[in-house]
Amino acid sequence: MIVKEEFLAKLRRYFGLNLYEVKIWAALLSRGVSTAGELSDIANVPRSRSYDILESLEKKGFVVMKLGKPIKYIAVAPKEVVERVKKNMKQDAEEKIKRLEGLKKTDVIQELNSLHTQGVELIEPSDLSGSLKGRHNLYNHLELTIRNAEKTVTIMTTTEGLVRKVEGLKPVFEQIKKRGVKIRIAAPISSKEAEKAVKNLAGIAEVKHTSARARFCIVDSKELIFMVMDDADVHPTYDIGIWINTPFFAKSLEDMFELAWKAMKKKAKA
C-alpha cells in the first residue's frame, strides 16, 4: 500500500490519531475486510502492535471486529467515522467544560487565585509584560484585558481589525458598557464591512474615522496592547503583539490619541 506522508499527516490532524493508527486504518480502508496480520504487513506496522492499534480504532468507532477464526476487521464508512468522531469530540468537550465549571465551586480555584495575587504583589508593574504570538492568542488576551476594564477602553485599529473586533469582541463590549466603561474606537472606515461594523457598535462604542493605520488598545490608561505588524502584510499565525502594564506610557499614548480624536470624523454615537 502506497499512501503519501502528507495524506497520513492530514488524517492524524483531522481525526486525532497517531501514526500507526492512520497507517492501519488506511490499510483497512483499502481492503475493506482484513486480519491484523495482513494489515500489519500492508501498513508496515509491527505485528505485535497491530492488535492494540485495532482495538483502539474499534473503541473510537473506526472499525468493527468480525467474530470468527481468524478474527477479521471491517472498515466503517468514512462518512460515518466523521460523524462518530464529531460526536465523541463534542461529548469530550462537554465533559471538560463541566469539570471546569465545577472547579469554580472548589477550594482549588481559591488557592490558585491566592497564588496569583501573591505573585502579582511581589513584582514590579513594569514586569507585567509579555509577547503575544499569533492572532488567536492576541485576541484571547485582548478580550481578557478589555473584560477587566473599569473606566475606559481606547482602541485604534485597521479597517479589517475593526470588523474582526466587532465579530469577536462585541459581547465583551456590551458587558463593560453596562458597567459604565467608556469605549472609543478609531479606524479607517473604508469598506462596506467596516460601515456595517460601525452600525453594530451603535449605542455601545463611539467610533471615528481616521486615515492613519495603527493597532493598539489602551485600558484604564494603564494597560497597553500594541501590534507590531500591519495586519495587511502578515498571516494571522505570525501576527505579533506586545502587552505591558505601564501607566506612564499608556497615559502618554492616550493623551496623543486624545488630540487626534478631536480632529477625527465621527461615525457613530455611543
Summary of the structure (lengths in Angstrom):
residues: 270
radius of gyration: 26.5
end to end distance: 64.0
largest distance: 83.6
contacts: 768
relative contact order: 0.09
helix: 56%
strand: 19%
